[in-house]
Amino acid sequence: MGIRRKVTIGFATLAVLVMAAGAVSIFELKKIGEETRRITEENDHNLAISKELIEGARMLNLALVQIDTMRLATPAGDSLYAAGRQVLDNVLAKEREERVLGVHTGELRHMVYRAITPSLVTLGTVIVLLVLLLYFIDIYYMKPVVGMNRALKEWLTSNIPFRVTVEGRDEAGELNENISELTGRHKK
């Protein structure tokens, strides 16, 4: 396998990993968006209920103040009290049937972590793979080229025989063989 193909495969692998992590993150972020929309709608609903509860409590307070100031129950106070009590009872009964008050922020927080985790794992994996790729490029390509360069300089200046050991049968190995053959021919 040639140098170009090895490097291409290495970088293609990294690109696939990054794209996969991006796809997972986008999917999770869409779920976060939907959950945020649901929470916002629920909060709007809770605000409307709060307004109704405040109105019912205001009506009860007015009825109680009227009853207290007159020191006795009057038909107007009784009807105001009954109306306020009815508003509160209706809101609470409707809310018990529909859903429980509250925001699901714990679920949202969990979704954020699920969206971030693939990106962090991919980032760590990419860093490790880049370090490994750099290591193998150094071991299999840079060191042989530096060794061939040094040996060729020694052959040119001191006529020391060109001998470099290169592992593998790729472009670096072929270059080493060709330089060895060339220096061997020149020697004759």
C-alpha positions in Angstrom: 0.0 0.0 0.0 1.4 3.4 -1.0 2.0 6.4 1.1 -0.7 8.4 -0.5 -3.3 5.7 0.0 -2.3 5.2 3.7 -2.6 8.9 4.4 -5.8 9.2 2.5 -7.4 6.3 4.4 -6.2 7.8 7.7 -7.8 11.2 7.0 -10.9 9.7 5.5 -11.4 7.7 8.7 -11.1 10.9 10.8 -13.6 12.7 8.5 -16.1 9.8 8.8 -15.8 9.9 12.6 -16.3 13.7 12.8 -19.3 13.5 10.5 -20.9 10.7 12.5 -20.4 12.6 15.7 -21.9 15.7 14.0 -24.9 13.8 12.9 -25.5 12.4 16.3 -25.1 15.8 17.9 -27.5 17.4 15.4 -30.1 14.7 16.1 -29.8 15.3 19.8 -29.9 19.1 19.4 -33.2 18.7 17.5 -34.6 16.7 20.3 -33.4 19.5 22.7 -35.2 22.0 20.6 -38.4 20.0 20.6 -38.2 19.6 24.4 -37.5 23.3 24.9 -40.6 24.1 22.8 -42.7 21.7 24.9 -41.4 23.3 28.1 -42.1 26.8 26.8 -45.6 25.8 25.9 -46.1 24.2 29.3 -44.8 27.3 31.0 -47.2 29.5 29.0 -50.0 27.2 30.1 -48.8 27.5 33.8 -48.8 31.3 33.5 -52.4 31.2 32.3 -53.4 29.0 35.2 -51.5 31.3 37.6 -53.5 34.3 36.3 -56.7 32.4 36.9 -55.6 31.4 40.4 -54.7 35.0 41.2 -58.1 36.2 39.9 -59.9 33.5 42.1 -57.8 34.5 45.1 -58.6 38.2 44.5 -62.3 37.4 44.4 -62.0 35.4 47.6 -60.1 38.2 49.3 -62.7 40.8 48.3 -65.5 38.5 49.6 -63.7 37.9 52.9 -63.0 41.6 53.4 -66.6 42.5 52.7 -67.8 39.8 55.1 -65.3 41.0 57.7 -66.2 44.7 57.4 -69.9 44.0 57.7 -69.3 41.4 60.5 -71.9 39.2 58.9 -72.6 37.4 55.8 -74.5 39.2 53.1 -75.9 37.8 49.8 -73.3 39.9 47.8 -70.4 38.7 50.0 -71.6 35.1 49.9 -72.0 35.2 46.1 -68.6 36.8 45.6 -67.0 34.2 47.9 -68.8 31.4 46.1 -67.7 32.8 42.7 -64.1 33.1 43.8 -64.2 29.6 45.3 -65.7 28.2 42.1 -62.9 29.8 40.0 -60.2 28.2 42.2 -61.9 24.8 42.2 -62.4 24.8 38.4 -58.8 25.7 37.7 -57.4 23.1 40.2 -59.8 20.4 38.9 -58.9 21.1 35.3 -55.2 21.0 36.1 -55.4 17.7 37.9 -57.1 16.2 34.9 -54.7 17.7 32.3 -51.2 17.5 33.8 -49.1 18.2 36.8 -47.5 21.6 37.1 -43.8 21.7 36.7 -41.0 21.9 34.3 -38.9 19.0 33.1 -35.5 20.7 33.2 -33.8 17.5 34.4 -34.8 15.8 31.1 -33.5 18.8 29.2 -30.2 18.8 31.0 -29.8 15.1 30.3 -30.5 15.7 26.6 -27.8 18.4 26.5 -25.3 15.9 27.9 -26.3 13.4 25.4 -25.8 15.9 22.6 -22.4 16.9 23.8 -21.0 13.5 24.7 -20.6 12.2 21.1 -18.7 15.3 20.1 -16.4 15.0 23.1 -15.7 11.3 22.5 -15.1 12.0 18.8 -12.7 14.9 19.6 -10.7 12.6 22.0 -10.7 9.8 19.4 -9.6 12.2 16.6 -6.8 13.5 18.8 -5.6 10.0 19.6 -5.8 9.0 15.9 -3.9 12.1 14.8 -1.1 11.4 17.3 -1.0 7.8 16.1 -1.0 8.9 12.4 1.8 11.4 13.1 3.8 8.7 14.9 3.4 6.2 12.0 4.3 8.9 9.4 7.4 9.7 11.5 8.4 6.0 11.9 7.7 4.7 8.4 8.4 7.8 6.3 10.2 10.6 7.9 12.9 8.6 9.6 13.7 6.6 6.4 13.9 9.8 4.3 16.1 11.5 6.9 18.3 8.3 7.1 18.5 8.2 3.3 19.4 11.9 3.1 22.1 11.4 5.8 23.5 8.3 4.1 23.5 10.0 0.7 25.4 13.0 2.0 28.0 10.6 3.6 28.3 8.7 0.3 28.8 12.0 -1.6 31.3 13.6 0.8 33.2 10.6 2.2 32.4 7.8 -0.3 31.0 5.8 2.6 28.7 3.0 1.2 25.0 3.8 1.1 23.2 1.5 3.5 19.9 2.4 5.0 17.3 -0.2 6.2 13.7 0.7 5.3 10.8 -1.5 6.3 7.9 -2.0 4.0 7.5 -2.2 0.3 6.0 1.2 -0.4 7.4 4.4 -2.0 10.0 4.9 0.8 11.3 1.3 0.3 11.4 1.7 -3.5 13.3 5.1 -3.1 15.8 3.4 -0.8 16.4 0.5 -3.3 16.8 3.0 -6.3 19.3 5.1 -4.4 21.2 2.0 -3.3 21.3 0.8 -7.0 22.3 4.2 -8.2 25.2 4.6 -5.7 26.2 1.0 -6.4 26.4 1.7 -10.2 28.3 4.9 -9.7 30.8 3.0 -7.5 31.7 0.6 -10.4 
